[in-house]
Amino acid sequence: MQVSVLQDKLVKGLSSVAYAVSSKPSLPILSNVLLTAKEGILQLAATDLSLGIQLRIGAKVKKEGAITVPAKVFGELVSSFPLAPVELSLEGESLRIQCGSYRARLSGIPAMEFPSLSQVSGTGEFSLPVSSFREAVERVVFAASSDETRPVLSGVLLRLEGNGLQFVATDGYRLSVVQLSSDSEKKGEKWQKALKKVVGEGLIVPARALRDVDRLADELGASEVSFGLVPEQNLLMFRLGDGEVTTRLIEGSFPNFSQVIPKEEKIVANIDRESLLRAVRAAAIFARDSANIIQWKLQKTGLTISANAPSYGEGENMVEISLSGGEGEIAFNSRYLLELLSIFPTEKIVFGMNGGLDPGVFRPASEKEAFFHLIMPVRVQK
């Protein structure tokens, strides 16, 4: 292998694939990045066996070849170089590196020992605009669980619903649902067939993988993301222009979330998002000392949000609302509210509830936004 690549492109590429490098590798090669030079392209690849990222960058390839080298050391080394061409060449099982007056050698592991990252043919793939994909991911991944003992809840369910694709995430205390539909009848029929072929009865995708696809889409400036399934290996691949992310799907049954969604809400309030966010932030200061619990009291005169800290005091704030259907009280975990309000897509929120022990439902005031979020209440002793 003998290749020349611009330092800034190499730094950016190594930074992108680094998210798939194992922090606690079961095999030494999993802490390495695979470099493959071929036909004017330098391909970078990394995997921890659950997640894999591949990226292609333009390069002057004088001699084709491949090798793996320690990802962290190589990334730090290249980042220290000036903005100039970086020359890479193989010398046995080592990689020779030169940039200007700087020279280095890194011991490597043969490329043939690197785990294979599956490729998906174009058949059966379906695509989404990156803007739609990123909006959906942003609105659901925060609701997925970080508890590794409950793997199904650490993923996002992708399933067919109506004429489109639904993203669903829950950690057992909150639920986020986003619906994406085709934008035309002509595209819709073809899109739905491809969607059905890939998604089938539903896929549970690790939330971590969706975050990485979201991040990579931004870094690459991609306009479209394509999904492809490798069923025999239980893998899903995302294509993003010059990059791909491959993830192992989560096995198991996703909770039957539809049974917790109220068929209707007897109490409905229209609330300004910014006013609500400020009030919740203020109450959260006191809620830190009481398990993050803040209480809501919905009345015709407004929404009173309060919290108390036994050790240093209490606070309350009233937010103007438009209320219909009656009055009510409910308590929430302030952290869940803050995370929701920070990504909420519209400035007006429609909040619905039935009672203090029933879930609270948050919807955008705009019907164009096919999104809703549900938060389970906290039981508070009077």
N, C-alpha and C positions, 0 to 999 in steps of 0.2 A: 504494500500500500504506500502510495506517495500522493499527498493531496495538500492543496493550499486553500485556506478559508479565512475570511475576514474575522478579526478578533471579536467585534461586537456581535456578529451573527452567531458565532460559536458560544459566546457567553450567554446570549439570550436563549439559544437552543438547549444548552446544558441546564440552565435554570428551569426551563419548562419540563424537561424529563426528570429532573431531580425529585419531583413529588412522588414518583413511582419507585425510587430507590429505597430498599428496605433499611430501616433504622436498626433492626435487630435480625440480621440475615441468618437463616438456617443453613445457607450455603455461602461460601466466600464470594462466589460470582454474583450473588444478588446485591452486593454493595458496589458492583461495577456498572459502567455504562458501555453499551455496545456501539462501536464506531464501524460503519460500513461505507466504503467509498466505491461508487459505481456510477458510470455514465453521467458525469457532471453533477453528482449529488453526494453529499455526506449525510448519511442517515444516522441519527442518534436514537438509542432505545434503552429503556430501563424497565424493570419489573420486580415486583415482590411476590409474584405468583398469583396474587389476587387482582392486582391492577397492573396494567402495562401501558406505557406511553411511547409512541414512535413519532419522530419529527424529521423532516427532510429540509436541508438547507443547501443553497447553491454553493458549489466549490469547483476549483480547477483540479480535476483528477488526472494525474499523470500515470498512475498505476493503481489498479483496483486491488482491494483487499479489505480485511476486517480484523478487529481485535477488541478485547474488552479491557478497560483500565479502571482503577478506583475512581468512582464518580466524584466524591467530595474533594479529593486531592486535585484531580484534573480540573474541576470547576474553579477551585481557589487559585490554582496556578494560572489558568487562562485569564481570570479576572484581574490578575496583577499585571498583565501585559499591556503595552501601549496599543493604541488603535492602529493596527497594522496587520498585514497578512500573517497567519500562523501556519507554519509548515509542519506537517505530520508525516512520519514515515515509519515503516516497520523495520525492526532489527531483531530477528529471531522472535522471541516472545515478549519483546519490549517495544514501547512506542517512543520514538525520538521526536522531540518537540523543539521548534525554533521560532522565535519571533524577534526580529531585529538582532540585537547582540545577545539575547538571552537564549540559552540552550538547556534542555532538561531531558531526562530519560525516566519513563515510568514502566515498572514491571507490570505485565498484563497476564491475562488468562486467555487461552485460545477461544476464538469466536464460536467454534463448534460446540463448546460446552455451555453456551448461553441458552436459556430456555427459549423455545420457539414461541413467537407471538403470532397467533392465528390471523389469517387473512380471510376476509369475507368477499365473495363474489357480488357483483352488482345486483343479481337476481334477488328479488324479495326485499331489497332495502327500501326504506321510506325516509323522507327528508322533512325537516322543519326549518323555517327561517330562524336564524340564530337569535334574533330579537325575541321571538315567541318562546323559544326554548329557555333562554336566560331568564325571562320574566317568570316562567313556570317554576324553574328551579329555585329562584330566589324566594318564591312565595310558599314553597313546601319544605325545603331541606332543613330549615331551622326547627321544624316540628318533629323531625326524626329523632329517635333515641340515641344517646351516646353510650348506652349500657351494652357492653359487648356480650353479656350473658343472655341478651334477648336479641339475637341477630336479625330476626324478621322485622323488628321495630326500628332497627338501625338503617333500614332501607326505604326506598320510595317505590310504591306500587305504580306500575304503568299498565293501564288496562283500557280496553275498548269500552266506550260509553257513548251511546247515541251515534252521531256521525263523526266522532273524533277520538282523541286520545286524552285520557284523564291521568293526572299526577296526584298521588295521595300519600301523605305521610302522617304518622301518629306516634307518640311516645306513651300513649295510654292516658295522658292528662290533657292533651290538645290534639286537634285534627285539622290539617290543611288540605284543601281540595282545589285543583285547578283543572279546567276543561279547555282543551285546544281543539278547534274544529277546522276543517278544510275551508278555504276561502272562495271556492267556486264549485259549481256542480260538476263541471268537466274534470277539474283536478280532483274533486272529491271522490268520484268513483274509483279512479286509478289509485289515488292516495290511500283510500280505505282498504283496498285489496292488499296493497303492500303492507299497510299497517297491520292488518289481520294476520298476514303471513308471519310477520316478525313477532308481534305481541301475543297472538294466540289468546289463551285464557288469562293472560296477565303475567308480568315479569316483576320481580322484586330486585331493584337495582340499588347497590350500596349508595347511601347519600354522599359518601366521600367521593365516589367516582363521578357523580353528577356535579359536585363542586369543582372537580378537576377539569371536567369537560367545559364547564362554564368559564373557568379561569383561562384555559387554553384557547377557547373561542375568542376571548377578549385579546389575548396576547398575539394571536395570529391574524386578528382582524377578519375572521371568517364571516361569510354572509349566510351560510347554510350548514346545518349539521345533519348527517345521514346516519341512520341506525341500521345495523346488520347483525343477524343472529348466527351463532355457531352452536346449534342445539346439541350436537354430540359431545361438546366440551362444556356445555352450560355457560357459554360466554356471550357477551354483547359487545359489539364494536361500534364506536362513534367515529365518523370521518369528519375532519374539519380542514378542508383544503390540503395543506402540507403536513397535517398531523393526524394521528389516530390515537384513541384511548380504548383499551380493551379491559373489560372488567368481568370478573366471575360473578354470576348471579347468585342471589341468596335463595337457598332452598327452604321450603316451609309454606305454611298457609298464613296469608295476611289476615288480620282480624276483620270480622264482619262489621265494618264501621257504620254501615247504613242504619243499623238498629239504634245508634245513639243520636242520630240526626233528628231533631224535632220535625214533625210534619207541619207544624205551624207554631208561631210564637204569639202568646196572648198579650205580651207587653213589648212594644216596639218604640225605639227612640232613634232619632236622627241626630248625629253628633259631629261636630267639627273635629277633624283628626288632630290638628295642631293644638287646639285648646285641651283636648283630652290627653295628648301626650305630655303637655306641660304639667297638668294636674297629677297624672300618674307618676311622673318623675319626682314631683315634690312629695307625694305620699310615700313613695318608695324609700325615701330617706328615713322615715320613721319605721317603715315596714321591715327594714333590715334586722331590727331587734325582735321581730315577732313573726319569724318564718316567712317573711316577704308577703304577709297577708294585708291586702287593702280591701276596704269595704265600700260598696256602691249602694246608694239610696236614690232610686229614681222616683221623682215626684213631678207634678205639674210645674212646680217652680224651678226645677232644674235637677241636675245630677250632682249629688254630694259625694265626693270621694274622700275617704278618711283612713288614717292608720295611726296606731299608737305604739310607742316604745316604752315599756314599763320603766326602763332605767332613766329616760331623759325627756319624755313628753309625748305630745301628740299633735297632729295637724289635720286640717281638712280644707277642701276647696270645692267651690260650686262651679259647674260647667253648664252653660246654657244648652238646652236640648229642646227638641220638638217631640212630645210624648203622646202616644196613643195606646188605648187598650187597658189602661190602669197603671197603678204604681207597684213598686217592688223593691226588694233588697237582695243583694248577692255579694259574695266575696270571691276575689281572685288572687292568684299568685302574681305579684307585680312584675316579676321577671318575664312571665309569659306575655303579659300585656305590652311591656316595653319592646320585646322582640317583634311582636306582631305590628305594633304601631310604627316601628322604624321602617318596615317594608310595605306598609299598606298602600295600595295603588291609587286611591282617590282621596281627596281632601274632605269628603263627606262620608261618614260611616253610618250604616244602618245596623243597629244593635237590637237583637231580639232575645227574649227569655220567657220562661213560664213560671219559674219559682226559684227560690234560693238554693235548692238542691238539684236543679236541672241545669244542663249546660247553657252557656251563653254563646250566641251565634253572631258573628261579625261578617257583614257583607258590604261591598262597595255600593255607594248610592247609584252609580252608573250601571245600567243593565248590560253595557258592552263588556264589562269585566266579569268573566265567568270564573269567579273565585269566591270561596267562603272559608271561614276559619271558626272552629269551635273550641271553646276552653271549658274544661270541667271546673265547677265551683269548689271553693274550700268551705268545709263545714265549720261554722263559727258558733261557739257557745254564747248564748245571750247572757 
